[in-house]
């Protein structure tokens, strides 16, 4: 994952997301094959590209979670969103959770 670096950082996660966002060469190659030499194989080529993009979405979700875990403000926002959408949690408890997450407890 982190090129033999066990320390995950927000910067690393963002760089990986940026890499995934770049237009992948395999999509261009697939389109060229369909246009030029293999129009009869278009459904198969499209299925391969779709499978790869599904994998990329899963990897992106993983990096989003890592980013949230590494970034206290993002993590606090995720907790806040979940707490607000869950009925029965008193707002005081939500405030206490956020204070603990952000290290503001006792200040």
Secondary structure, DSSP 8 states (H G I E B T S, - for coil): --TT-----HHHHHHHHHHHHS--HHHHHHHHHHHHT-GGGHHHHHHHHHHHHHHHHHHHHHHHHHHHHH-HHHHHHHHHHHHHHSTT--HHHHHHHHHHHTT-TT-
